[in-house]
């Protein structure tokens, strides 16, 4: 099977210095990045949530696919090299093999999150507090079929008019 980096052959590359922000939470860039080498930090609300070193890792896909602001900040921790896709929506629409890889990746993530939520549901099923809502979250993740999706978090700002 062809690797995602093999499918990115010919795309522009960028050398990234430590501390460089590729994507900033809350902004829209319309870009995708594929990690060639290096170490990249993912931050949510300035809290580190992951460090990525795997060649072929992709950043910015959720924002592009949902036409939404970036949900996290992506910052180089060390000298890194990435493929850059400036017009990611058009790129994805015209590259079915990249789409297939991305679909598999997102399905794996959903499977992992769903498994985690099932574990939480089992652990906190008898509690009457906010953890009891895991069942509702799990149900909406598993059965969501519409093209538009909102996580429904109280932390999200929304227009009440």
Protein Blocks (a to p, Z undefined) as FASTA:
>chain_A
ZZfklmmgoiacddddehiafbdghiaehiacddfbdcddddeehiafbdcfbghiaehj
lmmmnopacfbdcddfbdcdddddfblmlmmmmmmklmmmmmmmmmmmmmmmmmmmmmmm
mmmmmpcbfklmmmmmmmmmmmombfbdcehiakbccdfZZ
